[in-house]
């Protein structure tokens, strides 16, 4: 008997996670033909997966996603392929149905379903899907209390929503897309006197239709949105203090009359803009869109209401699946931020434009130049803007003591020695300087960079502007260094590094390799250039080359 609801679109769907694993081969080498009993989502991060589905060859190249359905027959392709880095997420899917007619069952009734129309290669919402898979994998070993179970359910529901995007496109998407483009135009031209009529024209809509749909999307009128966006932009300038007079502030956010601007600002916030101060306390609702800023806030004694976080902080903060760069798509729902009721949003400058486009009406978006200041400079600017000078001094004192203890723990032969930091990036090998991963080695522990790096760093203040040089791996022997740190971001990258250590002549004859004065590091643990990560990195760096842990 078929108990399904007639219309597929009327159903409620409920996914159930079975397992999520990281694999070096898909399927496992030598695995016999298997008929799947669940949905299986494959994410290939490095390499190329080759297998057979129903006897037909399938190739999934990095970065790629492929969804298999229950009943599909999967088998490995021979001969075995090179190792890959991939993640396999198995899940069941349940759909709402009418209870059987011969039962007195009441309430919700779900039965397992294999009727999801989506399967095969997934070419939409890929960035968000990848982040969700990695989040599910990162939390796989957590003790499943009620809170963790709810987070896992939310992630699975979001994963299903993203998969269904292609199957059930919204009818109003074209209109909404034009409207969003108009809003982005208004945000990018905040300093100009953009009118609602101009925005409706850019969206190709009548003013009444534009205003009505706008209210549905943003729960406010276009006029209210524009006013809030402009006053928030003014707040950004007032908080940072980089203005000379109120006319400059008014004109930079689209008000050509500073007196009118002052009246509107005071009406909305109860204080004249000249007297506006951001009063930050532990209760202030701050949202961080970039994990370095998340750690900066924590170092200043401020816990964000929600944040982009690294794996080490996922258990302690509400996590936001956010883009890392401006070019990445913005998949997260605006309602997540509305629920946080943010008073301030902070982020790196490579996503500030996206943040203002999507959230500029909710709160001021505070960002400082990323490359022109080091980790200490950014911390000082945030502390000044947020009034956290005491907390800044306390963290600096603690870290200075940690540095002192770490230097004392270094073996004598490592003091002042030369260290090369060789990072395998997606675009090739790089030699890093005193930013990012280089901070603890060169600035905290006192290692010296190779001559090539030292020369490139000489033109800038410590830890600013310069990040890396390209490195020809076939000429590693030309990099003079007593020690080498090889840094990779994947199992495939680590395998390449180990292969070169065994086979590449320029590597084998390097003194640091020959005498085994090198270490292999995981980029994901060493990449974050922020206070809390520096503490962990410094603790680990002391013992990398045979030193003793600091007391």
C-alpha positions in Angstrom: 0.0 0.0 0.0 1.3 3.4 -0.9 0.9 5.9 2.0 2.7 8.8 0.4 1.3 12.2 0.0 0.3 12.9 -3.6 2.4 16.0 -4.1 6.1 15.6 -3.5 6.3 19.3 -2.7 3.8 18.9 0.2 6.0 16.5 2.1 8.1 17.1 5.1 11.5 15.6 4.9 13.6 14.3 7.7 17.3 13.2 7.2 19.1 10.9 9.6 22.9 10.8 9.7 24.3 7.3 9.7 28.0 8.0 9.5 30.6 10.4 8.1 34.1 9.3 7.4 37.3 10.5 5.8 38.7 8.1 3.2 41.8 7.8 1.1 40.0 5.7 -1.6 36.5 5.5 -2.8 35.2 2.8 -2.7 37.8 1.0 -0.6 40.3 -0.9 -2.8 39.1 -4.3 -3.6 35.6 -3.8 -2.3 33.1 -6.1 -4.0 30.0 -4.9 -5.7 27.7 -3.4 -3.1 24.1 -2.3 -3.4 23.6 0.8 -1.3 20.9 0.8 1.4 21.2 4.6 2.1 22.0 7.9 0.5 25.8 8.4 0.2 27.3 11.9 -0.5 30.9 11.9 -1.7 33.0 15.0 -1.3 36.4 14.9 -3.0 38.8 17.5 -1.6 42.1 16.3 -3.1 42.7 14.0 -6.1 40.3 12.1 -8.3 37.8 9.4 -7.4 37.1 6.8 -10.0 34.4 4.1 -9.5 31.6 2.2 -11.2 27.8 2.9 -10.6 25.6 0.3 -12.2 28.5 -0.8 -14.3 29.1 2.6 -15.7 32.4 4.5 -15.0 32.2 7.7 -12.9 34.9 10.2 -12.3 34.7 12.9 -9.5 37.6 15.4 -9.5 38.6 17.7 -6.7 36.8 19.7 -5.6 33.6 17.7 -6.4 30.4 16.3 -4.9 28.5 13.3 -6.0 25.2 11.9 -4.5 24.4 8.2 -4.7 20.9 6.8 -3.9 19.7 3.7 -2.2 19.6 0.8 -4.6 22.5 2.0 -6.7 25.2 -0.6 -7.2 28.7 0.6 -6.4 32.0 -1.1 -7.1 35.6 -0.1 -7.1 37.5 0.4 -10.4 40.6 -1.6 -11.0 43.5 -1.1 -10.8 43.6 0.8 -7.5 43.9 4.5 -8.0 46.2 7.0 -6.3 45.3 8.0 -2.7 42.7 10.8 -2.4 41.3 12.9 0.3 37.5 12.5 0.4 34.6 12.5 2.8 31.7 10.1 2.7 28.4 11.0 4.4 25.8 8.2 4.7 22.2 9.1 5.6 18.7 7.9 5.5 15.8 10.1 4.4 12.3 9.9 5.8 9.3 11.7 4.3 5.9 12.5 5.9 3.1 10.2 4.8 -0.5 9.5 5.7 -0.8 6.8 8.5 -2.1 3.4 7.3 -5.8 3.3 7.0 -6.1 0.2 9.3 -4.4 2.0 12.2 -5.6 4.5 14.8 -2.2 6.3 14.6 -2.3 10.0 15.3 0.3 12.7 14.9 3.3 12.8 12.5 4.0 9.7 10.5 7.3 9.2 8.6 8.6 6.4 6.4 11.9 5.8 4.8 12.1 7.2 1.3 14.4 6.8 -1.7 12.4 9.2 -3.9 14.7 12.1 -3.8 15.0 13.2 -7.4 18.6 14.5 -6.9 21.5 12.2 -7.6 24.8 12.2 -9.5 27.2 15.1 -9.7 26.2 18.1 -7.5 27.1 21.4 -9.1 25.1 23.9 -7.0 25.6 25.4 -3.6 28.9 23.5 -3.5 30.7 25.8 -1.0 28.0 25.5 1.6 27.7 21.8 1.1 31.4 21.3 1.5 31.4 23.3 4.8 28.5 21.3 6.2 30.2 18.0 5.4 33.4 19.1 7.1 31.5 20.4 10.1 29.7 17.0 10.4 33.1 15.2 10.2 34.7 17.5 12.7 31.9 16.8 15.3 31.7 13.1 14.6 33.3 12.0 17.9 31.5 14.4 20.1 29.4 13.0 23.0 25.9 13.4 21.7 24.1 15.3 24.4 20.8 17.1 23.5 22.6 20.2 22.4 24.9 18.4 20.0 22.1 16.3 18.6 20.1 19.4 17.8 23.2 21.0 16.1 23.7 17.8 14.1 20.0 17.7 13.1 20.2 21.4 12.0 23.2 20.6 9.8 21.6 17.6 8.2 18.4 19.6 7.5 20.5 22.4 5.9 22.4 19.8 3.9 19.1 18.4 2.6 17.8 22.0 1.9 20.9 22.7 -0.3 20.6 19.4 -2.2 16.9 20.2 -2.9 17.8 23.6 -4.2 18.2 22.3 -7.8 15.1 20.1 -7.5 12.7 22.8 -6.3 13.8 26.2 -7.5 11.8 29.1 -6.2 9.4 30.6 -8.7 10.2 34.2 -7.6 14.0 33.7 -7.7 14.5 35.9 -10.9 12.6 38.8 -9.3 14.4 38.4 -6.0 17.8 38.2 -7.7 17.1 41.5 -9.5 16.0 43.0 -6.2 19.1 41.8 -4.4 21.3 43.2 -7.1 19.5 46.5 -6.6 20.2 46.3 -2.8 23.8 45.5 -3.5 24.0 48.5 -5.7 22.6 50.7 -2.9 25.1 49.3 -0.4 28.1 49.8 -2.7 26.9 53.4 -3.5 26.0 54.3 0.1 27.9 57.6 -0.2 25.5 58.7 -3.0 21.9 59.9 -2.7 20.3 56.7 -4.1 16.5 56.8 -4.1 14.0 54.0 -3.7 12.6 54.8 -7.2 16.1 54.2 -8.6 16.3 50.9 -6.9 12.9 49.7 -8.2 13.9 50.7 -11.7 17.2 48.7 -11.4 15.1 45.7 -10.3 12.8 46.2 -13.2 9.8 46.4 -10.9 7.0 48.9 -10.2 7.6 50.9 -7.1 4.6 49.4 -5.3 5.6 45.8 -6.2 9.2 46.5 -5.2 8.2 47.9 -1.8 5.8 45.0 -1.1 8.3 42.3 -2.0 11.0 44.2 -0.1 8.9 44.0 3.1 8.4 40.3 2.6 12.2 39.7 2.3 13.5 42.1 4.9 10.6 42.7 7.3 11.0 46.5 6.8 10.3 49.1 4.3 13.0 50.1 1.7 13.2 53.6 3.3 13.8 52.1 6.8 16.4 49.8 5.3 18.3 52.6 3.6 18.2 54.8 6.6 19.5 52.1 8.9 22.2 51.1 6.5 23.4 54.7 6.2 23.4 55.4 9.9 25.3 52.1 10.5 27.9 53.2 8.0 28.2 56.4 9.9 28.6 54.4 13.2 31.5 52.6 11.6 33.3 55.9 11.0 32.4 57.2 14.5 33.6 54.0 16.2 37.0 53.9 14.4 37.4 57.7 14.9 38.9 58.3 11.4 36.9 61.4 10.6 37.6 65.2 10.9 34.2 66.8 11.0 30.5 65.8 10.8 30.1 66.9 7.3 32.6 64.3 6.2 30.7 61.6 8.1 27.4 62.7 6.7 28.6 62.8 3.1 30.3 59.5 3.3 27.0 57.7 4.0 24.8 59.5 1.6 23.6 62.6 3.6 24.6 65.8 1.9 23.3 67.9 4.8 25.1 67.2 8.1 22.4 68.9 10.1 19.7 66.7 8.6 21.9 63.7 9.2 22.5 64.7 12.9 18.7 65.0 13.4 18.0 61.6 11.9 20.8 60.0 13.8 19.7 61.4 17.2 16.1 60.5 16.5 17.1 56.9 15.8 19.7 56.5 18.6 18.9 59.1 21.2 22.2 60.8 21.0 23.9 63.2 18.6 26.5 61.6 16.4 29.2 63.8 17.9 28.6 62.2 21.3 28.1 58.6 20.0 30.2 56.0 21.7 30.0 52.2 21.4 29.6 51.0 25.0 30.8 47.5 24.9 30.3 45.0 27.7 30.3 41.3 28.0 26.6 41.4 27.2 27.0 43.3 23.9 25.8 41.2 21.0 28.8 41.0 18.6 28.9 38.7 15.6 32.3 37.8 14.1 32.3 36.8 10.4 36.1 35.9 10.4 37.8 33.5 12.7 40.9 35.7 13.3 38.5 38.4 14.6 36.7 35.8 16.7 40.0 35.0 18.5 40.8 38.7 18.8 37.5 39.3 20.6 38.1 36.4 22.9 41.5 37.6 23.8 39.9 40.9 24.8 37.4 39.2 27.1 34.4 39.4 24.7 32.5 36.3 23.6 30.7 36.8 20.3 27.0 35.9 20.1 27.8 33.9 16.9 31.0 33.5 15.0 33.1 31.9 12.3 35.3 29.5 14.3 38.1 27.1 13.9 37.7 23.4 14.8 39.2 24.0 18.2 36.4 26.4 19.1 33.4 24.6 17.6 32.3 23.3 21.0 32.3 26.6 22.7 30.7 29.1 20.3 27.7 29.1 17.9 29.3 28.5 14.5 28.4 30.3 11.3 29.1 28.6 8.0 30.5 31.7 6.3 32.6 32.4 3.1 36.3 32.9 3.6 36.7 35.3 0.6 34.6 37.9 -1.2 34.3 35.7 -4.3 32.8 32.9 -2.3 29.0 32.6 -2.3 27.0 33.7 0.8 24.8 30.7 1.6 23.8 31.4 5.2 20.3 32.7 6.0 19.9 36.3 7.0 17.5 35.2 9.7 20.4 33.7 11.6 21.8 37.2 12.1 18.4 38.8 12.8 18.0 36.3 15.6 21.3 37.4 17.1 20.2 41.1 17.2 23.7 42.2 16.6 24.9 45.6 17.9 28.3 45.2 16.1 29.6 43.0 13.3 33.4 42.4 12.8 35.2 40.8 10.0 38.3 40.7 7.8 38.5 43.2 5.0 38.2 40.5 2.4 34.6 39.9 3.3 33.5 43.3 4.5 31.8 44.1 1.2 29.7 41.0 1.4 28.9 41.7 5.0 27.7 45.2 4.3 25.6 44.0 1.3 23.8 41.3 3.4 23.8 42.8 6.9 24.6 46.5 6.6 21.2 47.5 7.9 21.4 45.3 11.0 24.5 46.7 12.7 27.8 48.6 11.9 30.4 46.4 10.2 33.8 47.0 11.7 36.9 45.9 9.8 40.6 47.0 9.6 43.2 46.5 7.0 44.4 42.9 7.2 47.9 43.2 5.6 49.0 46.6 6.8 49.0 45.6 10.5 50.3 42.6 12.3 48.3 40.5 14.8 49.2 43.0 17.6 48.3 46.0 15.5 44.8 44.6 14.8 44.4 43.7 18.4 45.3 47.3 19.4 42.8 48.8 16.9 40.0 46.6 18.2 40.8 47.3 21.8 40.8 51.0 21.1 37.5 50.9 19.2 35.8 48.6 21.9 37.3 50.2 25.0 39.2 47.0 26.0 42.6 48.5 26.9 42.9 46.7 30.2 42.1 43.3 28.7 44.6 44.0 25.9 47.4 44.7 28.4 46.5 41.5 30.3 46.7 39.3 27.3 50.0 40.9 26.1 51.5 40.3 29.6 50.5 36.6 29.5 51.8 36.0 26.0 55.1 37.8 26.7 55.6 35.5 29.7 54.8 32.5 27.5 57.3 33.7 25.0 60.0 34.1 27.7 59.4 30.6 29.0 59.4 29.1 25.4 62.7 30.7 24.5 64.2 29.4 27.7 63.1 25.9 26.8 64.7 25.9 23.4 67.9 23.8 23.0 71.0 26.0 22.7 71.7 24.9 19.2 68.3 26.2 18.0 68.7 29.7 19.5 69.1 32.1 16.5 69.2 29.2 14.1 67.8 29.6 10.5 64.4 28.1 9.8 62.6 27.8 6.4 58.8 27.5 6.5 57.8 25.7 3.2 54.1 25.6 2.6 52.4 23.5 -0.1 49.6 25.6 -1.4 47.0 24.7 -4.1 49.1 26.8 -6.5 52.5 25.5 -5.5 55.2 25.7 -2.9 55.7 28.9 -0.9 58.3 30.2 1.6 56.5 32.1 4.4 57.7 35.1 6.3 56.8 36.5 9.8 53.0 36.6 9.2 50.6 33.7 9.8 52.5 30.6 10.6 55.8 32.4 10.7 55.0 34.6 13.7 55.8 32.2 16.5 59.0 31.0 14.9 60.5 34.3 13.8 59.1 36.8 16.3 58.3 34.7 19.4 61.1 32.1 19.4 63.8 34.1 17.5 64.5 31.8 14.6 66.0 33.6 11.6 64.4 33.3 8.1 66.4 32.3 5.1 68.1 35.1 3.2 65.5 35.3 0.4 62.7 35.8 3.0 64.7 38.1 5.2 65.4 40.4 2.2 61.7 40.5 1.2 60.7 41.3 4.8 63.2 44.1 5.1 61.0 46.7 3.4 58.1 46.4 5.8 57.3 46.7 9.5 57.5 43.4 11.3 54.6 41.1 10.4 53.0 43.4 7.9 52.4 43.3 4.1 54.8 40.6 3.1 53.4 37.1 3.5 55.3 34.6 1.2 57.6 34.0 -1.7 57.2 31.4 -4.4 59.4 28.4 -4.0 60.7 26.1 -6.8 60.7 22.7 -5.0 63.4 21.5 -7.4 65.7 24.1 -5.9 65.1 23.6 -2.2 68.9 23.1 -1.7 69.4 26.8 -2.6 67.4 27.8 0.6 69.9 28.0 3.4 68.3 26.8 6.6 69.4 24.9 9.7 65.8 23.6 10.1 62.8 23.3 7.8 59.1 23.1 8.6 57.1 21.5 5.8 53.4 22.5 6.0 50.6 20.8 4.1 46.8 21.0 4.1 45.8 17.5 3.1 46.9 13.9 3.3 47.7 14.1 -0.4 50.0 17.0 0.3 51.7 15.2 3.1 52.2 12.2 0.8 53.8 14.4 -1.8 56.1 15.9 0.8 57.2 12.5 2.0 57.8 11.4 -1.6 60.0 14.4 -2.3 61.9 13.7 0.9 62.8 10.3 -0.4 63.1 11.0 -4.2 63.9 14.6 -5.0 67.6 15.2 -5.2 67.5 18.9 -4.1 65.6 17.8 -1.0 67.7 14.8 -0.1 71.0 16.7 -0.2 69.7 19.7 1.9 71.5 19.5 5.2 68.3 19.9 7.2 66.7 17.0 5.4 69.9 14.9 5.5 70.3 15.4 9.2 66.6 15.0 9.9 66.2 18.5 11.2 62.7 19.0 9.8 59.1 18.6 10.8 55.8 18.1 9.0 52.9 20.4 10.1 49.2 20.5 9.5 48.3 23.8 7.8 44.8 23.8 9.3 46.3 23.9 12.9 48.9 26.5 12.1 47.1 28.8 9.6 45.2 31.1 12.0 47.0 34.4 12.6 45.2 35.4 15.9 46.0 35.5 19.6 44.6 32.2 20.9 46.1 30.2 18.0 49.5 31.9 18.6 49.3 30.5 22.2 48.8 27.0 20.9 51.3 27.3 18.1 54.0 28.6 20.5 53.4 25.7 22.9 53.8 23.2 20.0 56.7 24.9 18.3 59.1 24.6 21.2 59.3 20.8 20.8 59.2 20.4 17.0 62.9 19.9 16.5 63.8 18.1 19.7 63.3 20.8 22.3 61.6 20.4 25.7 58.2 21.7 26.6 58.1 25.0 28.4 57.4 24.7 32.1 
